[in-house]
Amino acid sequence: MINLQSNIAKIPSSIKNSGFPLTKIKPEVIEGIQKGIPLFDGERFVKLDDIAFITKNLETLNLFRGCTVGCTHCLKNAKPDKKRTILFEDLERFTDGFRSLSQRLGFDVLNGNKYLSIVDDSNPSDFPIEGLNSKHSVVDAMQLIYKKLNIPTLFVTSGWSKASKYAQENAEKLVKEIKSNPDSVKKVEISINPFLNIMENSRQALKNGEKDKSVFFRNIYTSRMANVISTFIDLFSEDKASIIYRHAANGDGVNEVETKKLYEEIYDKLRGIIGSRIEEFPSLSPENLTRFDKSHLIEPSGRARKYFSKEENMRLQSELAEEYLAWQELTPEEKKAELRDAAVKCVDINGRVYATKPASRVSFVNTPIEITTPTDIQLNYINSRETNPVFSDIELD
């Protein structure tokens, strides 16, 4: 320990205060400093080199897994998962672990990471986080992350049922948290798109000639989203809320024209909820929000491939094959270096670490097609049971 402290003292301030400082230090110089920290020293001993790997571009700390919304374009191919949440005590172990390591080293090992997303393929509005003795809200978790790690969190939602008292109360609790402590949350992002199961049911009903049923389902969705926006309305004026607006280039009911009509219905209902206040939020007006932009278009990934032609999907498969072959030509050291430097990291609800990198050989319209691969890094979570792997269009290894 004496040698470790001596080596730590020799680390220049320019490194300690830089982004991703652990990646700029030879791991053998401070190897062992993590001993006794349960997150890193338990059933598995997590080496400093692997800890440094996690800290560079750590993008997602999964609090939830699986989704029941069922968007038919989901790039993550999200499906329901019985093991739905992180164990709250594991969240405490994660935040305490990195905080303790930073305290021992005398600098923030997560410096350079601007925010943490709390979901990879889930909707965080629907249910509480499980604990050993009690359940906790998503807001409790977001508060804990900011308190222990000083990193704000990103909250992305496709809404919740108006009948869910739990989801509504938690959304209102989140608004209060952001108003009282705006630095604790990066932003609330609301996903509006024509791909939800509700809308799929609506289109199917319409095809079957059941116009009343179609109107019924569509009304559920537009009312749902108007309520969501109104719940977070005060955050828009503070740049703490925004809308993710997506549609397909072609396709009945999911194209630009149909999605614009859908949002106009939502906007009219929003006006009915908040009245003249709606004029205070020009970014929400249909003429501004639905004006065409490349960012509105979905990419042929995950379930979204169904909205693309056979030719486009064949082209994608060919390019993904090229990506795979190029990856196989790399040495293990080159693979790890590329994932460390070019990929964002995700820690799953069981402590498993994933890396996601853009597919450099796959063409795209606006958003790069991403490839996610599991690493051999496993943090010492109490709940380390297997869960559904994080989705990827191809498996690199």
Stockholm file with secondary structure:
# STOCKHOLM 1.0

chainA/1-397         MINLQSNIAKIPSSIKNSGFPLTKIKPEVIEGIQKGIPLFDGERFVKLDDIAFITKNLETLNLFRGCTVGCTHCLKNAKPDKKRTILFEDLERFTDGFRSLSQRLGFDVLNGNKYLSIVDDSNPSDFPIEGLNSKHSVVDAMQLIYKKLNIPTLFVTSGWSKASKYAQENAEKLVKEIKSNPDSVKKVEISINPFLNIMENSRQALKNGEKDKSVFFRNIYTSRMANVISTFIDLFSEDKASIIYRHAANGDGVNEVETKKLYEEIYDKLRGIIGSRIEEFPSLSPENLTRFDKSHLIEPSGRARKYFSKEENMRLQSELAEEYLAWQELTPEEKKAELRDAAVKCVDINGRVYATKPASRVSFVNTPIEITTPTDIQLNYINSRETNPVFSDIELD
#=GR chainA/1-397 SS CHHHHHHHHTSCHHHHTSSSGGGGSCHHHHTTTTTTCTTTBSSSBCCHHHHHHHHTTEEEEEEECCCSSCCTTCTTCCCCCSSCBCCHHHHHHHHHHHHHHHHHHTSCTTTTCCCEEEESSCCTTSSCBCCSSSCBCHHHHHHHHHHHHCCCEEEEECCCCTTCHHHHHHHHHHHHHHHHCGGGEEEEEEEECSCSHHHHHHHHHHHTTCHHHHHHHHHHHHHHHHHHHHHTHHHHTTTCEEEEECBCSSSTTTSHHHHHHHHHHHHHHHHHHHGGGGGGCGGGSHHHHSSCCGGGBCCSCGGGGGGSCHHHHHHHHHHHHHHHHHHHTSCHHHHHHHHHHHCEEEECTTSEEEEEEECTTSCCSSSCCEEEEEEEEECCCSCCCCCCCCCCSSCCC
#=GC SS_cons         CHHHHHHHHTSCHHHHTSSSGGGGSCHHHHTTTTTTCTTTBSSSBCCHHHHHHHHTTEEEEEEECCCSSCCTTCTTCCCCCSSCBCCHHHHHHHHHHHHHHHHHHTSCTTTTCCCEEEESSCCTTSSCBCCSSSCBCHHHHHHHHHHHHCCCEEEEECCCCTTCHHHHHHHHHHHHHHHHCGGGEEEEEEEECSCSHHHHHHHHHHHTTCHHHHHHHHHHHHHHHHHHHHHTHHHHTTTCEEEEECBCSSSTTTSHHHHHHHHHHHHHHHHHHHGGGGGGCGGGSHHHHSSCCGGGBCCSCGGGGGGSCHHHHHHHHHHHHHHHHHHHTSCHHHHHHHHHHHCEEEECTTSEEEEEEECTTSCCSSSCCEEEEEEEEECCCSCCCCCCCCCCSSCCC
//
